Amino acid sequence: IRPRLICSSAGSSADQTRRHTMKNYVDLIGRIASDIETRSTQGGTDITNFTLVTSSPVLKDGKPVKKENGYNETYDEFHRITAFNGLGKTLAKHKKKGDVLNVMGRIHYTKWQDQQGNDRYGCEIIANEVLFL
């Protein structure tokens, strides 16, 4: 059985958008790089935040760069993770800095103005599911 690629130029872009599911999905595996912090809003929502660090190999000409000790050189990226209510409580109760997690969720961007009126931007991962590894 050969896979089929279906392309159509018929119909408006609004029709095509309705036929296709758009996705905002993130799947990260990394180590907890900060203490897990939980706070509650006045409305009773628990918000849990922590930083997850992921590592990727440094590449040169498509090949991993080796350190003097023979290991691959890597660069780290730090991701701000937010979990709500029960998921966040479970993380805070059972996990700590250094533990490995698989975090699945979505990217959320924020914009606000600081006290001087300058626009500030932020990015976080809203966790929908977390696997303890």
Phi, psi and omega in degrees: 000127178264140176292147180252139173250118183254122178235141179217135175257001181283148176088165181279166178294330176295319177297318181294323179297320179294329182279341184244135177278126176272148185229143170231092189227133179232138177227107184242140170238123182194187179256146175290123187253000181215165174295143179279129182240134178235139175221162179243141176277168177298333179279357177095007177277129175272131180239122180246131180234146171199170178251133177249132179252132175242153181237141176228148180290144172281129182247143173225123184055036177080003181240146179297138177276132181263142172279173179299329181279000177096347178281155177292140173283138181231161170238144184258144173236139183250129184241130176277123183249136175235131176232146184249152170049237187299319180298315179295318179298318179297317178300312182297327183283323191249349185237158181214172178307133179100341179288151181262135181226155166249113181253125176242135182182215183222157177275136178229124179257142177231155177222137177209171177249135177281183184296337178271001179085008179279141176289134176236149183231149177219161180218134177215162175257123175270114183283130174257330182210141179225129175254132176278122180252000000 
